[in-house]
Amino acid sequence: MAFSIIQRFLAPAPHIQRLPEEEVRRRYPWFRWRIMESTFIGYGSFYLVRNNFSVVTKDMQEALGYAPDALGHILAVSAVTYGLGKFVLGAVSDRSDPRKFMAVGLLLTALCNFAFGAISTFWMHLFLWSLNGFFQGMGWPPCGRSMGHWFSERERGLKFSIWNTSHNVGGGVAGVVAAWGTVRFGGWQYAFFVPGCLAMISAIYLFWRLRDTPQSVGLPPIEEYNNDYPEKGNRETAEKELTTRELLFDYVLTNRLVWLLAFANFFAYITRYSMLDWGPMYLRDVKGATITDGGWATAILNFGGIPSTILLGWVSDRLAGRRGMVAVLCLVPILAAFTTINLTPAGFLWLDMTMLFLIGFLIYPVINFIVIIALDLTSKKAIGTAAGFIGLFGYLGRYVQAEGSGWMLTRFTPTHGLETAWKMVIIAYFICTVMAIVLMAFTWKLKPRA
């Protein structure tokens, strides 16, 4: 009974009678802006209650006596639950109204943050951050559904890239907000209370502002509006809602390229989250940084990806959609950034911050392209499921990174010293970046479907 009530509540908004052509021309651009703006704010808000943990790991370590591997467990398990949530809930989101689905998810993850800050025991922290990770899976899939329905294939590189910077903005602001809350109110708990309040406000805003498909507000499909159907003469197929079996077996699990992108995402996420999860602690342990410096480090990483994601998304459109080629060219310089961080002594924090900016500048376009390639090769009706599957592998990568980093620091610090242990961790990140380059090289010549 309860499940059927939830299912009815989340069901896609029904199509309504089409508006007159004059109204279509007038309202379509306005609604496209509305969808872009509301999903941008909404998804950025998910990061406020997700990227706040790493900023206060050092403070929780000192206040609660957590060892590095304990902090790694919290990061790792939440990464797995997020990956599972993104996959499982992604399939649900493809058959749901994004307006309700996304607002409910943001509200639930805000509540997890409130509870996390109110408790001081490891096992409850592990459980709550794992639950938070699962509910975080309600963020990206409805955005993918919205962007796929409101922006057509030939404009997807640029428009999707503009939207994708939402997590750079949210993730960057998250570090500053978490650090500010901790310093302003005098406790690590406020790194969770303050973002939780902001997320609740955003959930209300989403429920008021976001809408489902163009047809649900009396407008034609985006392909008709832009005269850009990917499969000419097959308009009914392009608008057909898919069953769960079709989503999984026709578009995802039997698609070899989706599997390739999933494995590439595994290693790319290790690169992406390496310094986001551990950078603030690394800078404080090895480079003499403060908690405020750590907060700004996450901001620099995230903000670095904003101009590059938009610019290179546009470039990929100009290169006939060869997003895999651009992704490979982005990954190679990251190797030099990790090497520079490892060789830079304490006292040159500006250089470390520059390298963090470079990593963010180059890794976020790669993460963006992996998802856009999947959307190019599947269907707008299956993007939540495809992205969820690929994201599952990405967060398995984050799990390995979090557990591995925590284990290496705990294992090697007593015998080799803290600085050497950190050098070994960063070498591991270097190797994983090489693996991402190798796998993405197989997508070098891929283009969107004709």
N, C-alpha and C positions, 0 to 999 in steps of 0.2 A: 504493500500500500504506500509506504513512505517513498519507495523508489519510484513508483509511478507518478507520485505527486511532484517529485523533483524533476523527473523526466518531462512532465508537462510544463512545468515552470521554465525549464531551460530550452524548450523546443524552439526551433528556428521561427522567426517572425513570419507570418503568412504573407504571401504576395497580395497586393491590393490592386484595385483598378488603376490602369495606367493614366497618368496625367496628360493633358493636351501637350502637343509638341512645343508650343511656346513656353509652357511651364517647365517642361523637361530641359530645354536649353537654359532657362534661367536658374533652375534649382540644382542641376547636376554639379556645376563647379562649386557651388556653396556646400553641398553635401560632401563632396570629395575633400574639401578643406576640413570640414567638420570631422570626418572619419580620421584623416591624417592627424589632426590636432588632438583629438580625444584619445586615440590609441597611443600617440606619442607621450602624452602626459601620463596615461594609465600605466604603460609598460615601464616608463622611467620610474614611476612610483614603486613598482615591484622591487626595483633595485635598492631603494631606500631601506627596505626591510630584508635585504639579502646580503648586500655588500658592507653592512655595518659591523659584522662580527670580527673581521680581520683587523680592524682598527684598534680594538681593545683586547686582542689576544694577550699582549704583554701585561696589561692591567689585570686581566682575569687570572693569568698565571701567578702574579704576585699576590692578588687578593684571596684567591681560592686554592692556591698551591697546585694548579694543574701543570703537569709535565708537558713538553712539546708533543709527545705522541698522543696524549689525551686530547689536546686541541686538534691534532690531526684526525683523531677518530670523529670528532664532532663535524669537522669540515667534510671528511670523507663520506660518512653515512648520509649526511644531508645531500651530498652530490649524487649519490645513488638514488635516494628517494626523489630528488628533483628529476633525474633522468627517467625514472619509472613514471613519475607524475606527468612529465611532458609527453611520454609515449601513450600511456593509458588515457589520460585526460585529453590528449591531442585528438584521439579517435572520437572521444565524446564531443569535443568542441566542434568537430566537423559537422556534427548533427545538432548544434546548439545555437542559440542567439548570443552573439559575442557580448552584447550589452549586459545581459544578466550574468553570463558565465564569468566574464572578466571581473565584474564588480564584486561578485561573491568571493572569487578567489583572492582578490586583494584584501577584502575584509577579513577573511580567515587567516591570511598570513600576518596581518596586523595584530590580530588577537594572539597569535603564537609569539610575536615579539613582546607583547605586554607580559605574557606568562613567563617567557624566558628571563626577562629582566627582574621579575619578582621572586625568582627561585635561585638558590645557590648550591645545588647539588649536581654532581656530574651526570648521573644517570637520567635525571629529569631534563638537564640541558641537552643531553644526547637525544632523548625522545622528542623534545619540543623543536629542536632545530631540524631533526629528521622530518617531523610533521610539517614544519615550515617549508622545507624543501619540496615535499609532495604538493602542497598547495601552490607553491611557486609555479608548478607545472600548468596552472590555469592562466598564466600570463601570455606567453608567446603564441600558443595555438590560435586563440580567438583573434589576435592581431594578424596572424598569417591569413586567416579566413577573410578578415575585413579587407586587407590590402589586396588579396587575390581577386576579390569581387569588385573592388572600386578602382583598380588600376590595371591596365591591360599589359600584355606581354612586351610590346615594343617600348614601353616607358618604364618597365619594371626595374631596370638596373638603377636608374637615377632616383625614382620615387621611393622604391623600397630602401635604397641606401640612405636617403634623407630620413625616412622613418626609423631606420635601424640605429641611427645615432641617439635615439631615445635612451637606450641602455648606457651609452657613454655619458649622457647628461645625468641620468639617474644614478649611475654607479659612481660618477665623479662627485656629485653633490652628497651622496651617501657618506663618503669618507669624511668630508668636511662637517656635515651635520652630526655624525657620530662623535667625532673629536670635540666639536663645540659643546654638545650635550654633556659629554663626560667632564670637560673642564669647567663648564658653566655651573653645573649642578653638583659636581664633586663625587661622581661615582660612575663606574662602567655601566651600571644599569640604565643610565639615561641615553646610552648609545642605542638602546632598544625602545625606550619609552617615547622619545621625541620622534624618531622615524615612524613608529607605530601610529602616532596621532596624525602625522601628515598622510600616511597611507589610507587611514579611515576617511579623511576628507576627500582624497582622490577617488575612493570607491563610490562615494555619493555622487561625485562629479561625473564619473563614468556612467552610472545608472541613468543620470539625467541627460547626458550628451550623446553617447554612442548609439548607433543604429546598426541593423543587420544588413541585408543585401539591398541593392538598388531597387529590386522589385518590391521589397517590403515597404518602400516609401513612394511607390507609384512611378518608378523610373525604369527604363530598359536596362538590360545587362550591359556591363561596361564594354564588352566586345562589339555590341551593336552600336553603342554610342560613339566608340572610337573607330568603328569599322576595322576591327582587329581580331577576328576569330582565328585562333591558332590552327584549327583544322577546318579548312574551307569547306563549306557545304555541310558541316556537321554541328549545327548550332544546338540541336536538341541534346546531343551528347554533352556538349560543353556546359549546359545548364542542369543536367540531371543530377539529383542528389543520390549519393552512392550508399549502398549498404555497408555494414561493418566488414562483411566478407570481401566485398569488392575493394574497399579501402585497403585492407591488409594484403590480400593475395593478388589482386589485379594491378595494384599500383605501387606496392611497397616491397613485400617480402620476396617477390619473384623478380624484382628489378635489380640486376647486377650492379648498375651504376649507383643506385641508392646504397647498396652495401659498400661499395668503394668509398662513397662520400662519408658513410658512417665511420669506417675505419680511419679515414683521414681526419675526421672530426675528433676522434679519440685523442690523437696526438696534438692536434691544433688546440684543443681545450687545455691540455697540459701546459702548452706555451702560454695560452691566454691567462689562465688562472694562477700560474706559478707565482708571479710577483704581486698579483692582486690578493691572493690568500696569504702569502708569506712575506711580501715586500716590506710592509711596515715593521714587522718583527725583525727582519733581516737588517734593515737600516738602523734600528735601535740597538740590535745586538753587536753589529760589526762596524757601522759607520758613525755611531754617536748621535743619531737623530733623536728628536723628541716625539711625543705623541702627536703633536700638531704637524710635524714634518711627515709622520706616517700617514696622517689623514690627507695631506696634500699629495703624497706619493700616489695614493689611489685615484685622486682627482686628476693628476697629470697623466696617469696611464689611460684613464677613460677619456679625458678631453682630447688626448692625442689622436684618438680614433675618429673624431668628428669630421675634420676637414678631409681626411684621406678616404673615409668611407663614402662620402658624397662625391668627391672628385673622381675616385677610381670606379665608383658605380656608373657615373656618366661615361667614363672612358670605356668601360666594358660594353656599354651600349653602342658606342662608336666603333668598337672592334667586332661588331656583329655578334655580341653576346659571348665572346671567348673569355669567360670569367675565370676559368681554370688557369689560363696562361697568366693573367694578372695576379692571381693568388700565389702562384709559384714565385713570381718576381718579387712579391712582397715578403715572402718567408725567408729568402736568402739573407738579407741584411740583418735579420733578427739574430742570426748566429754571431755577427760581429758585436751586437749590443750586449749579449750575454757574456761574451769574452771580455769586453771592456769593463763591465760591472765586476767581474771576477778579479781583474787585474788592478782595479782602482783602489788605492789605499784610503783609509779614513782621512777626513779633512777636505775631501773633494766632493761634497754632497751635491753640488751643482752638476757635476759630471754624471753622477748616478741618476739624478733626476732627468737629465737630458736623455740618458739611455732608456729610462722608463718611458719617457715621452715617445722615443723612437719605437719601442716595442708596441706601445698602444697604437701609434700611428700606422704600423704595418700589420698587426695581427687582427685588428677589428675588420678591415676589409676582407680578410680571408674568411673569417667566421660568417660574415655577411654573404660572401659569394657561395659558400658551401650550401647555404639555405636557398639562395636564388637559383643555383644550378638545379637543385631538387625540384623547385617550383617550375622551372623551365621544362623539366623532363617528365613531370607527372601531370597534375591537374589542380586547378584552383579548388576543386571540391575535395582533394585529398591532401592538401598542403599541411594541415594540422597533424595528420597521421604520419606523413613522410618526414616532416620536420621533427615530430616527436620521436620517431625511430632513430633518426640521425642524432638528435639531441641526447637520447639515451646513451649512445656510445660516447658522446662528448662528455657527459657527466660521469660515465664510468672512467674516462680518462682523468677527470678531476678527482675522482675517488682514489685512483692509483697515485696521482700527484700528491694529494693530501696525506694519505697513509704513508706513502714512501718518503715524503719530506719529513714528516714527524718522526718516523722510525729512524731515518738516517741521522737526524739531529740528536735523538736520544741515544742511539747506538754509538756514534762516532765522536761526540763531544767529549766524553770522559777520557778517551784514549788519544785523540788527535787534537783536541782543543776546539772551541766554538767556531773560530774563524775558518779553520780547515774543513770542519764539518759542513759549513755553509758553502764553501767552494765546491765540495763534492756534490752537494744538492744542485747547485747551478749548472755543473757539468752534466748532470742527469737531464736538466731542462734543455740543454744544448742538443743532446742526443735525440730527445723526443722531437725537437724542431726539425732535425734532419729527416726523421721518419715521416713527418708531415709533408716535407718537400717531396720525398720519393713518391708518396701516394698521390698527392695532388698533381704530380707530373703526368699521370695517366689521364687527367682531364684537360690537358693542354689544348687539344683541338676541339673539345666539345662546344657545341653551339645549341641554342634553343631549337625545339622542334619546328619544322617548317610548317 
